[in-house]
Structure formats: structure tokens, C-alpha cells
Amino acid sequence: MKTLLVTGGAGFIGANFVLQAIADGLRVINLDKLTYAGNPDTLSSLQSNNRHVFVQGDIGDRTLLAKLLAAHRPDAVINFAAESHVDRSIDGPGEFVQTNVVGTLALLESSRDYWRSLEGAARDEFRFLHVSTDEVYGSLGAEGSFTEQTAYAPNSPYSASKAASDHLVRAFHHTYGLPTLTTNCSNNYGPYQFPEKLIPLVIQKALVGEPLPVYGDGLNIRDWLYVGDHCSAIRRVLEAGRVAETYNVGGNAERENIVVVKTICGLLDTRQPLADGRTRESLITYVKDRPGHDRRYAIDSSKLQNELGWRPSQTFDSGMAQTVDWYLEHQPWVQRVLDGSYRMERLGS
């Protein structure tokens, strides 16, 4: 039985990964600080599962990391732990540097020291997989896609902090030999996403007939990746990726933000029409653009597809339909999130 140390495993992508890994028979040591975006409610189905060990703690806590690594002897470390919302990074960049840069450094040093203590096959097969973002590459023009060779050009405090962590991961392989892997993904969506992000935010506001805020002209483009597909890609890279390599993960689903919002409106109008007969597109409201809002992202995943045989299982339309249905069926989960400090207000203005 493989044992994984997963950091940030109560967050959106991390929790989906943990649920998938446990379902596939792996053992997971799940370390999460439980900040605003970490939600143990997402992991409630694992409460009695002895293959899931949850530990509340900080990736910057070297003493805790050393204890966990020594006690559980993981075969791999997968680092999801990050402050991840661009708007929050505009309001408070210091927390992003502390978690995404300083925290990642502590995790790398602890993992390096643990790896050095291993022998034989355990040492040869150990991996440190760092989960990152396409935002480190900056903004694209009307054509082209980000590849693994694209120069870094981060434009927000969030993406700058992730770029720094990516460079640290690379440096720890080239300096110390730590067997690292890095994935850079496009915009994720799907179950259990914190409702400050575009898709769950629009779903919640549209459900109750509130105005749907769209930044600028709504023509900013993102490549959308269903979270389950992202998790399967990470598993595939962990299994067969070449040490020290970076793999881009995308959903082959470029869409303008306004198209994403209108798609949600149409899905909800079909499933749960507003009582007053309005279409939800009538709720769309254009608001002042976010500072430093990158115009377009697009991911070229051909390296991952050609080398490792991974393909996304969901199209944009099928993934969006599943996502809307999940939120409609899990309103109690959403309401418990909204009972906390976040009330769907605008951040980073």
C-alpha cells in the first residue's frame, strides 16, 4: 500500500485528490492548516477510514514535518498547500509569500532530509510533487499556448509567489538531487470549490437572483480543467513522470469569462428557473476590472498526453453540467462554508 503525505489536503484540489486516492486504496497523511479555504467538512466521508490520517498544521512547521515523515514513512510528498486566490493576494500579499514561498522551502528541506535517510528502493522511488499554476507564465496574446518552456512572467502577488516556489523546487533537485516533479495547471472547477472563485460564486449568486459580477468586458480567457481530471493527471505524473520534469495540465477548454457565466445561467435556468420568470443572463453586471488581470491563459498539455498517455475525461460542457448539479445537490455544504468569514463579497478591488 502506497503512503502519500499530502499537504493542503482539505482545500479544493487537495481534498478532491485525497478522496480519489483513498477510493483507489492508497493511504494518505493529510496535513492542512485549515485556513479560510481549508474545509474538513469536505473530508467527512473519511472520518472512520483508517487509511486517512488528518493532521492540522502548517507546512512551515519543520518540527511537525519531521515527526510526520519519520512516523509514517511516505513514498511521496504532494504539495497542494498554497494561498491561491488572486484577489486576496492583492489585499494581503505577505501571507502568500509566507505560505507559498517560505512554507514550500520548509517542506522541501524536511523532505530532502527525510529522503536522504532512506535506503535502496525506498530512496530510489521517493518523489516530491509540487502542484503549481499556469499563472506563473503571465498573460498570452490572442494566439499560442503556454508550454513547459514558456518563460515565467507573473503579474500578481499570487502568481509571483507560486513562481518563486516553482524555482525552489527546481533548485532542490539540481542542488541536492531531491527527486522532484512539478505540474502547472489551468483553472480548475468542480465539486467542493470555495465560493469566492468565479464558477461557484456565480452559481450561488444566480441561484438566489443576485447580480452576477463580471470583471471588465468579460472577454478574459481561461483554459478550464475539471478537478477530477487534474487529480488523475497528478496521479499519472506521480506514477510515471520523469524526475525533475515539469508537466502542464490543461482541459482543452478555452472560454471567455462571459461565456462561462452565460453557460451557468443557462444550466440553472433549465434546472431551477427563477420564480419571477427572469432569465439569469439578465443578472449579469459588468464591474471595474481587477488590477493586473491577465487577458488570456491557454495550456499546451501535449507533453503530458504524449509521454504519459493522460487525457481529460470531461469536456467543458459535461464538466460544467456535473458541477452545477453538484452544487444544487450540496447546498448544505455551501451554506456551512458561507457561515464562516466569507460572504461572497468582492476582494482585491
C-alpha positions in Angstrom: 0.0 0.0 0.0 1.5 3.3 -1.1 1.5 6.1 1.6 1.3 9.7 0.5 1.9 12.8 2.5 -0.5 15.4 1.1 -0.2 19.0 2.1 -3.3 21.3 1.7 -5.5 18.2 1.5 -8.5 20.0 2.9 -8.5 22.6 0.2 -10.4 22.4 -3.1 -8.0 20.5 -5.3 -6.2 18.7 -2.5 -9.4 17.3 -1.0 -10.6 16.0 -4.3 -7.2 14.4 -4.7 -7.4 12.8 -1.3 -10.9 11.5 -1.8 -9.8 9.9 -5.1 -6.6 8.5 -3.7 -8.4 6.9 -0.7 -11.0 5.4 -3.1 -8.2 3.8 -5.1 -6.7 2.1 -2.0 -3.9 4.4 -1.1 -3.0 5.6 2.4 -2.9 9.4 2.9 -1.4 11.5 5.7 -3.2 14.8 5.2 -1.6 17.9 6.6 -3.7 21.1 6.4 -3.5 24.4 8.3 -7.3 24.9 7.9 -7.2 28.5 6.9 -10.4 30.0 5.4 -10.2 27.7 2.3 -9.4 24.5 4.1 -12.7 22.7 4.9 -12.7 19.5 6.9 -16.4 19.1 6.1 -15.2 18.1 2.6 -13.5 15.1 4.1 -16.3 14.0 6.4 -16.8 10.7 4.5 -13.3 9.6 5.6 -13.8 10.0 9.3 -13.8 6.3 10.0 -11.3 5.3 7.3 -8.1 4.2 8.8 -6.2 4.9 5.6 -6.8 8.6 6.1 -4.8 10.4 8.8 -5.7 14.1 9.2 -3.3 16.4 10.9 -4.0 20.1 11.4 -0.7 22.0 11.0 1.5 24.3 8.9 3.9 23.3 6.2 6.3 25.8 7.7 6.5 23.8 10.9 9.7 21.9 10.5 9.4 20.0 13.8 5.9 18.7 12.8 7.1 17.8 9.3 10.0 15.8 10.7 7.7 13.9 13.1 5.2 13.1 10.3 7.8 11.9 7.9 9.6 9.7 10.4 6.3 8.2 11.8 4.5 7.5 8.5 7.4 6.9 6.1 5.6 8.2 3.0 6.5 7.1 -0.5 5.8 10.6 -1.9 5.0 14.1 -0.8 2.4 16.0 -2.9 2.3 19.7 -2.1 -1.1 21.4 -2.7 -0.7 23.8 0.2 -1.0 27.3 -1.0 -2.8 30.6 -0.7 -4.4 30.6 -4.1 -6.9 33.4 -4.7 -5.5 36.3 -6.8 -7.9 38.9 -5.3 -6.8 38.0 -1.8 -3.1 38.4 -2.8 -3.9 41.9 -3.9 -5.3 42.7 -0.5 -2.6 40.8 1.5 0.5 39.7 -0.4 2.5 38.9 2.7 0.5 35.8 3.6 1.1 34.5 0.1 4.8 34.8 0.4 4.8 33.2 3.8 2.8 30.1 2.8 3.8 29.7 -0.9 7.5 30.6 -0.6 8.7 30.2 3.0 6.3 27.3 3.7 7.4 25.5 0.5 11.0 26.0 1.4 10.4 24.3 4.8 8.6 21.4 3.2 11.4 21.0 0.7 14.1 21.0 3.4 12.2 18.5 5.5 11.5 16.2 2.5 15.2 16.4 1.4 16.4 15.4 4.9 13.8 12.5 5.0 14.8 11.3 1.5 18.5 11.3 2.5 17.6 8.9 5.4 16.0 6.4 3.0 17.9 3.4 1.5 17.5 1.2 -1.5 14.3 1.1 -3.4 12.5 3.5 -1.0 15.1 6.1 -1.7 15.1 5.5 -5.5 11.3 5.6 -5.7 10.6 8.5 -3.5 9.0 11.6 -5.2 8.3 15.2 -4.2 5.5 16.5 -6.5 4.8 20.2 -6.4 1.4 21.4 -7.7 1.5 24.8 -9.4 -0.4 27.1 -11.8 -0.3 28.4 -15.3 -0.5 31.9 -13.9 3.3 31.8 -13.4 3.7 32.3 -17.2 1.9 35.6 -17.2 -0.6 36.6 -20.0 -0.9 35.4 -23.6 -2.0 37.3 -26.6 -4.7 36.2 -28.9 -2.8 33.1 -30.1 -0.5 30.5 -28.8 -0.4 28.4 -25.6 1.9 28.0 -22.6 4.4 25.2 -22.8 6.8 23.9 -20.3 9.5 26.1 -21.9 7.5 29.4 -21.6 9.4 32.0 -19.7 8.0 32.9 -16.3 6.3 36.4 -16.2 4.0 36.5 -13.1 1.7 39.5 -12.9 0.1 39.2 -9.4 1.4 38.7 -5.9 -0.2 35.2 -6.0 1.5 34.1 -9.3 4.8 35.7 -8.2 4.8 33.6 -5.0 4.0 30.4 -6.9 6.7 31.2 -9.4 9.2 31.5 -6.5 8.1 28.2 -5.1 8.5 26.5 -8.5 12.0 27.8 -8.8 12.8 26.5 -5.3 11.6 23.0 -6.3 13.8 23.1 -9.4 16.8 24.2 -7.3 16.3 21.5 -4.7 16.6 18.9 -7.4 19.7 20.4 -9.1 21.4 21.3 -5.9 20.6 18.4 -3.6 19.3 15.7 -6.0 15.8 15.6 -4.5 13.6 13.7 -7.0 11.1 16.4 -7.8 8.2 16.7 -10.2 6.2 19.9 -11.0 2.7 20.3 -12.5 1.4 23.6 -13.8 -2.4 23.5 -14.3 -5.0 25.7 -15.8 -8.1 27.0 -14.0 -9.8 24.2 -12.0 -13.5 23.9 -11.3 -15.8 21.2 -9.9 -17.1 19.9 -6.5 -16.0 21.4 -3.2 -14.6 24.7 -4.6 -14.6 27.6 -2.2 -17.3 30.1 -3.3 -15.0 33.1 -3.9 -13.9 31.6 -7.2 -15.7 32.5 -10.4 -17.8 29.4 -11.1 -19.1 28.6 -7.6 -19.6 32.3 -6.9 -21.8 32.8 -10.0 -23.7 29.6 -9.2 -24.6 30.8 -5.7 -25.5 34.3 -6.7 -27.5 33.1 -9.7 -29.4 30.7 -7.5 -30.8 33.5 -5.4 -31.2 36.0 -8.2 -28.4 38.4 -7.2 -26.4 40.4 -9.7 -23.6 38.4 -11.3 -20.4 40.5 -11.4 -18.2 40.2 -14.4 -14.8 41.9 -14.4 -14.1 44.4 -17.2 -15.6 43.4 -20.6 -15.8 39.8 -19.7 -13.5 38.7 -22.5 -10.6 37.4 -20.4 -9.9 33.8 -21.5 -9.0 30.9 -19.3 -8.5 27.2 -20.1 -10.9 25.3 -17.8 -9.9 22.0 -16.2 -12.3 19.7 -14.3 -10.8 19.0 -10.9 -11.2 15.2 -11.2 -9.2 15.3 -14.4 -6.5 17.4 -12.7 -6.3 14.8 -9.9 -5.9 11.9 -12.3 -3.1 13.9 -14.1 -1.2 14.3 -10.9 -1.5 10.6 -10.1 -0.2 9.8 -13.6 2.8 12.2 -13.2 3.5 10.7 -9.8 3.4 7.2 -11.3 5.4 7.7 -14.5 6.7 11.3 -14.7 10.4 11.8 -15.3 12.3 13.2 -12.3 13.0 17.0 -12.5 10.5 17.5 -15.3 7.5 19.9 -15.4 4.2 18.8 -16.9 1.5 21.3 -17.9 -2.1 20.1 -17.2 -5.0 21.7 -19.2 -8.6 20.9 -20.0 -8.5 21.8 -23.7 -11.4 24.1 -22.9 -10.6 27.8 -23.5 -13.6 30.0 -22.8 -14.1 33.7 -22.2 -15.3 34.6 -18.7 -18.6 35.9 -20.0 -19.2 32.6 -21.8 -18.6 30.7 -18.6 -21.1 32.9 -16.8 -23.7 32.5 -19.5 -23.2 28.8 -19.5 -24.0 28.6 -15.8 -27.1 30.8 -16.3 -28.4 28.5 -19.0 -27.8 25.4 -16.9 -29.6 26.9 -13.9 -32.5 28.3 -15.9 -33.1 24.8 -17.2 -32.8 23.1 -13.8 -34.3 25.7 -11.4 -36.0 28.7 -13.1 -36.3 31.9 -11.2 -39.8 32.4 -9.7 -40.3 35.8 -11.4 -39.6 34.4 -14.8 -36.4 36.3 -15.5 -33.5 34.6 -17.3 -30.3 34.7 -15.3 -28.4 36.3 -18.1 -30.4 39.5 -17.1 -28.5 39.4 -13.8 -25.1 39.9 -15.4 -23.4 43.1 -14.3 -20.1 44.4 -15.6 -17.9 45.8 -12.9 -14.5 47.6 -12.8 -11.7 45.2 -13.8 -9.3 43.6 -11.3 -5.8 45.2 -11.1 -3.3 43.2 -13.1 -6.0 41.0 -14.7 -4.2 38.7 -17.2 -6.0 38.7 -20.5 -5.6 35.1 -21.7 -4.2 31.8 -20.4 -4.1 28.6 -22.5 -2.2 25.4 -21.7 -0.5 23.1 -24.1 -0.7 19.6 -22.4 0.8 17.7 -25.3 3.9 16.7 -23.3 1.7 15.1 -20.6 -0.5 13.5 -23.2 2.3 12.2 -25.5 4.7 11.0 -22.8 2.3 9.7 -20.1 -0.9 9.0 -22.1 -3.1 11.2 -20.0 -6.3 12.8 -21.5 -9.0 14.9 -19.8 -12.2 12.8 -19.4 -14.6 15.8 -19.3 -15.4 18.4 -21.9 -16.3 21.9 -20.8 -20.0 21.3 -21.3 -20.1 17.9 -19.5 -17.9 19.1 -16.6 -19.9 22.3 -16.1 -23.2 20.3 -16.1 -21.8 18.0 -13.4 -20.5 20.9 -11.4 -23.8 22.8 -11.4 -25.6 19.6 -10.5 -23.2 19.0 -7.6 -23.8 22.5 -6.1 -27.5 22.1 -6.4 -27.3 18.8 -4.6 -24.9 20.0 -1.9 -26.3 23.3 -0.8 -25.9 22.4 2.9 -22.1 22.1 2.3 -22.1 25.5 0.6 -24.1 27.1 3.4 -21.8 25.8 6.0 -18.9 27.4 4.1 -20.8 30.7 3.9 -21.5 30.7 7.6 -17.8 31.5 8.1 -15.9 34.7 7.3 -16.6 34.8 3.5 -19.9 36.2 2.4 -19.4 36.4 -1.4 -18.2 40.0 -1.1 -15.7 41.3 -3.7 -12.0 41.1 -2.7 -8.9 42.6 -4.3 -10.6 45.7 -5.7 
